[in-house]
């Protein structure tokens, strides 16, 4: 199991990232390392998506579940405690990641083998080495500029 420090994506950056991904109503968003659930909540509430968060830390699973409940989105958001390397991701339309480049690199073969053509992967601040992004976007919040990398499965050279 991979452990990555919990650094929350600012709300405005999360929303812009999901816009960049082209998340549509009825699609399934998966957040690998969902932390407090904010990306899932934005995806379900603002984009009409179904959302699945995978989180290893039990304290964050509880926090995310509480936040989803407060938002009244239990019918559209599922939080799973576990190792995202061990769960099949073939159902995802959009995968959100705020992980380290080294973790993204380890995830790359799994994403290549499991995601369907046209699925989008958006990575906050850390690229997926070995993939050429379909787009790289600068997103500012009140503190700094964030980089968002967009990858589309089935596009060269993914």
Secondary structure by P-SEA (a helix, b strand, c coil): ccccccccccaaaaaaaaaaacccccbbbbbcccccaaaaaaaaaccbbbbbbbbccaaaaaaaaaaaaaacccccbbbbbccccccccccccbbbbcccaaaaaaaaaaaaacccccbbbbbcccccccccccbbbbbbcccbbbbbbbbbcccccc
